[in-house]
Amino acid sequence: MKLVGISSSRVDSLLARCAHSMSVMNEPAAEDSHFLISPGKITLRHLEKVSNPQSIHGIYPYRGKMSPIDAAQIISQFAPHSRLLDPFCGTGTIVYEAQQYGLLGTGVDNNPLACMIARGKTEPLDKEAVLIHLENAIADAQALTDFPRMPAGPARYFHSTTADQIMRILSVSRDFSPFLLACFYGAICLAARACNGWLWTSTSIGKINSPLRCIDFYSALQRKVRKHVDFVRGAPPAKIHIHDARLIHEIIPSHSIDIVYTSPPYFDALDYTGYYTKLVLEILDVDRARIRGGLIQRFATYRKDMRDALLAIDTVVHDKSIIIFVVGNRMVHKKLVRGADFFSDIAPWANPYVIEREYTNTASELWDSINATRRKEQVIVWNLATGGRK
Ligand SMILES: C[S@@+](CC[C@H](N)C(=O)[O-])C[C@H]1O[C@@H](n2cnc3c(N)ncnc32)[C@H](O)[C@@H]1O
């Protein structure tokens, strides 16, 4: 049986919507638009904290989600109405923050679940209508006499009552807006943690902590919706496309982008269909392997895949564009590969400058010691107006 939500057919329909969105996307930018930063270089101040619990970004615990504070710091240095592209947008942290600063954001990601969250964060909504829709949906879900059982794989992480409530909501979620779906998927993750006594961390996720606690999923969903709904701004319009960044020229007009700002997939370190997303995709009965097959995450082909993506991105920028990649170091065969060096080497653009990122008092320190890296991130910036192409 195929369930509502994003089943395999839902993946197809999202792909179809993506094709449609080509015809409604933003017009190309005038090449002389005043998007450039002043005095010409991006600056970053040291951050004591990287997350902001009072924001929309906690809507879903996506793997590899970047710091919204970091994103805002960079975006705030560009003029409103600049056309910004995040070709690996994930859950849309950058596109959302761009929208807050009045930029015209476009996000692309080949993971439909991530795109749904990104749409939920950036599409306009009517707050009152959302709250009414939610209350009606919960009433409908409670009244169901027949509903599918949660598949055995994910069901072992939930108290049976919580699992049934999730499946009831899934049965009535067919006409949920992207925002409600994003909250629904985020609430599933939250409920999984709560059923396991809130003991899951990024390294212990999936460890069953018996006895599983019964969580009222309807209340968890209501709280999540109420917590995040006020943060949706929905304007200026942002576009989110489910598409392969290596084929980005198929959906974004040539020379139409002023700023590319992204955190690309890391070598083979992260499975963007894993972690909490595995749980959600299994509940939705989505073909996870199919989604994973469309993502860049195998080290063996990483260099070629990323090079193809950079060449495709090159077709959508113009001669004055700024391109910013947030990249990390990785240990590969016991050798440290510095992200900025790797990307400088394969990019078609010349003379980048690199800003080293250093965090204190964050989980990044733990990450660094695990990976034997000195720093988690570098921000690599190509300014085509001054640096040009190779
Ligand atoms: C580091 S994550 C970006 C996270 C994002 N900044 C956020 O805050 O949610 C990298 C993203 O690249 C996406 N990705 C991997 N291969 C891709 C491809 N070929 N085309 C488009 N997106 C891809 C993954 O699905 C993942 O969401």
The ligand as an ORCA input file, in Angstrom:
! r2SCAN-3c Opt
* xyz 0 1
  C      25.236     20.256      3.684
  S      23.636     19.858      3.086
  C      22.878     21.437      2.943
  C      22.117     21.764      4.190
  C      21.423     23.096      4.137
  N      22.355     24.212      4.093
  C      20.505     23.252      5.344
  O      20.777     24.119      6.199
  O      19.554     22.475      5.472
  C      23.948     19.409      1.420
  C      22.717     19.131      0.600
  O      23.122     18.756     -0.713
  C      22.085     17.965     -1.239
  N      22.570     17.289     -2.437
  C      23.438     16.277     -2.540
  N      23.610     15.941     -3.812
  C      22.862     16.793     -4.551
  C      22.654     16.951     -5.942
  N      23.243     16.173     -6.830
  N      21.839     17.942     -6.349
  C      21.215     18.753     -5.456
  N      21.355     18.610     -4.130
  C      22.182     17.649     -3.680
  C      21.716     17.043     -0.085
  O      20.416     16.511     -0.251
  C      21.828     17.991      1.087
  O      20.567     18.510      1.415
*
